[in-house]
Amino acid sequence: MNLTYKTGHRSDVGLVRKINEDASLAMPDSGLWVVADGMGGHSAGDVASTTVVRALGSTGLAAGLDDLTARVRDRLTQANSAIRDHAEVNQLGTIGATVVALLVAEDGARVIWSGDSRLYRLREGRLTRLTRDHTEVNQLLESGAITEAEAEVYPRRNVITRAIGVTELPDLETRDFDAAPGDIWLLCSDGLTEHLPDGDIRDLLEGADPQTACDAMVRLVLERGARDNVTLIAIAAARTPQEGAAPAQDLDEVPLEGIIGDG
């Protein structure tokens, strides 16, 4: 099914950090949206996340979902090598970036991710998380070693188990799902989900313009302390108007240079 997209974006350094190590990318014509969250501090985490989105910026127009996936995987492999080279040359130790990428084509939709940046889908009032966190605490939860209550106070709850740049090859997970008119997708770094539970995210997305929703979510994160950088992209999907018919609304596209590495 042919869809058109309206995209909103917001990134903020937060109230504690001095450097924004998040970066993001929106390429509606290519069916690709990305959020990356760097780790390692200045000249490390910010370099890692920017390396990821700049590599993905060369993805171009694909023939379908599998072609787009192959291109994304190739660029993530390139970024992985570049991050590792940067760390070695500058003696920075282990640095990297989490990544979540939404891929949409006429023949389907797919999410590719590594780390704890997330993708959500809001459909008919129901918010669904389409990714699972690659974190130490989530591994323990999934294995039954700890309870949800114990996870809330687990001292290493922010330790991630996958990221681009930390292993010889990127360790990625993928999930396929259907896309439909009326869907709203949200990609975000963990700076959002640290302060906003799923219920708040649903309430702020539902019935809102994507940019209005992004602005409102970041405003609430700042009100709640914003201990980390926060970056999010909201995308509203609509049916492509039939040829000769007037479009239902003006669906803006976000230019590449306007969304990478905002501070």
N, C-alpha and C positions, 0 to 999 in steps of 0.2 A: 504494500500500500504506500502511495506517495504521501509524505507528510511535510509540512512546513513547521518552522520552529521559531519561537520567540525566546530570547535568552536574556537572563539577568545575571549580574556578577557583582561581587563585593569582596574585597580583601582588606584586612586591617591588622596592624602590627600587634594590637592588644594593649594592655595596660602594664605589662611586666617586661616583656622582651624589648630589646632595643633594635633588633634586626628582624625584618620579615623574611623568613626562610621558606615561605609558601610561594608557589607560582601556579599559573593556570593558563588554559588555552581553550578557545572556542572557534571551531571551524564548521559552522552549520552546513556549508556547501559540500564539505567532505563527510559529514555525518560523524564528527569527532569532537568530544569535549573532554578536558583533562584537568584534574587537580593533583598537584604534587606538593609534598610537605617534606622539606629538607631537615636533616639532622647533622649536627656537628659544629654548629656555631658559625660566626662570620668567616667568610672566605672558604666555607665548607658546606654547610647546609644550604645556604642560599645559592651557591654555585651548583650544587647537586640538583636542586629542584629546577633551576633555570636550564641546566643541561638537558634534563628530561623533556621539558616542554618545547625547547628549541629543536631538539631532535624530532619530536613528533610533529612540529610545525611543517616539516618537509614531506609529510605523508601523501599529500596530493589527493586527486580524485581516483577512487577505486572502482573496480567493475562490479563489486558486490561485497557482502559481508566477509566472506572468507578471504578475498583479496585485501580488504581493509585490515583484517586481523593480521595477515601476513606482514603487511607494511608496518603496522603498529609494533608487532613483535620484533621486527628487524630494527626499527628505530630505538626501541627500548634496549636491545642488545648493544647497539652503538653507544647509547647513553651510558649504559652500565660500564662499558670499557673506558669511556672518556672520564667518568667519575673516578674509577679506580686509578687511572693514569694520573689524574690531578692530585689525588691523595698521596700517591707514591712520590711524585716529583716534589711536592710541597711538604712531605713528611707530616701528614695530617692524621695518620692512623686511619681508622675506619670511619668513613662518611657515607652518606647515601640519602635517598629520598623515597618516601612512600609514593605510590601513584595509584590513582583510580581513573580509568578511561572508559567513557561511554561511546560505543560504536553503534550507529544506526544506518541501515541500508534498506532498500526496497524489499529485500528478502529476509529481514529480521533485525534483531538487536542483540547486543552482547556487551558484557562488562568484563574488562581485564584489570586486575588489580594486584598490588603487592604492598602489604602493610595494613594500616588501620584507617586510611582515608576511605570514605564510604560512598555508596550510591543508594539512594532511596527512590521509590516510585510512589506517587500519589495517584490513585485511580478510584473514582467514585467514592471519595471520602476515606478510603483505606490507605494507610501508609505502610509500605512494605520495604524492608531493608533487603537489597539485592546482593549485598556483599557480607562476608563475615570477617571480623578483625583477625589479622595475623599478629596476635599478641600472646605473650606468655600467659596472661590471666585467662584469655579465651580458650587456650589449649587446655588449661586446668578445668575450666567450666565444661567444655565438651567431653572431657574424659570422666567427669563426675567427681574429680578429686576435691573440688570446693563447691560451695553453694553460691547462689546469686548474692546473698547477704555477705558472705565472706569475700566475694569478688569486689564488692564496693569498697572494702577497706584493705584489699590486698596491697602490700607495700610496693610491689613491682608491676602494678597494673598498667603502667605506660611503656613497659618494655616490649618492643616489637620484635617479631621473629622473621620477618621478611622485609626487604627494601631493595630498591635499585642501587647497585654499587657496592653491596656488602659481600656478595659472593661472585665467583668467577663468571657465572651466567645468571641472568635475572630469573628469580623464582616467582612465577606468575600463576594466578588462578583465573579461570574464566567461567562465566555463566551466561547461558542464552536465555532469552525471555521474549515475549511478544511485545510489540509497541502498537498503541492505538491512539486515535484522535482523542484529545481530552486528558491524556497522561501528562503529569508533571514530574520531571526527574530532578533530583537534587544530588549534586556531587559536592563533597565537603571534606575539609581537613578535620582532624580530631579537636582542633580548637573550638569548633562549633559544638560537637557532641559532648565535650567535657561539661558544658554549661546548659545545653538544651536537651531535655529528654525527647523521645519520639513524639509524645503528645503535643509538646509545644511546636515542634517542627511541622506536624500535620496542621495544627490550627493556623499557623502563619502562612503556610503554602496554600491552603484551601481557599479558592475564590479570589486569590490575589494575583495581580500582575507579577511576573517573575522578578523584575527589578524591585518592585515594592516589597515583595517577600524577602528578598536578599537584604535589603536595607533594614527591614524590621528585625530580622534574625540577628544581624550584627549589632544593632542597637541594643537588643536584649542581652546578648553576650557581654557587651561592654558594661551594661548595668549590673551584671552578675560577677564582674571581676576580671574577665578576659585574661586569664593567666598565660595564654599561648596566642600565637598568630591564629587568625581565623580567615579562611577562604572558602567561598561557596559559589557554585554556578547553578542556577535554576533554569530549566528548559521546559517550555510548554509546547506540546505537540498538537497540531491541528491538521485537519484534512486539507490537502491541496485543492484550491478552487478549480472547478471545471473550466476548461478553455472557454473564454468569452464571458464568464461569469464574474461579477464584481467580488473581490476578496472580502471576506468577513471582517478582517482587521489587518492593520499594518503590522507584519511580523518582522521585527528588526533582526539584523544579523550583527554579531559583535566582531569587530575587526581584530585580527591576530595581534597587531601591535598595541592594541588598547587593553589587553587583558593579561599579557605575560608579566609576571613578577611585579604586580602592583604592590605598593607599600601603604 
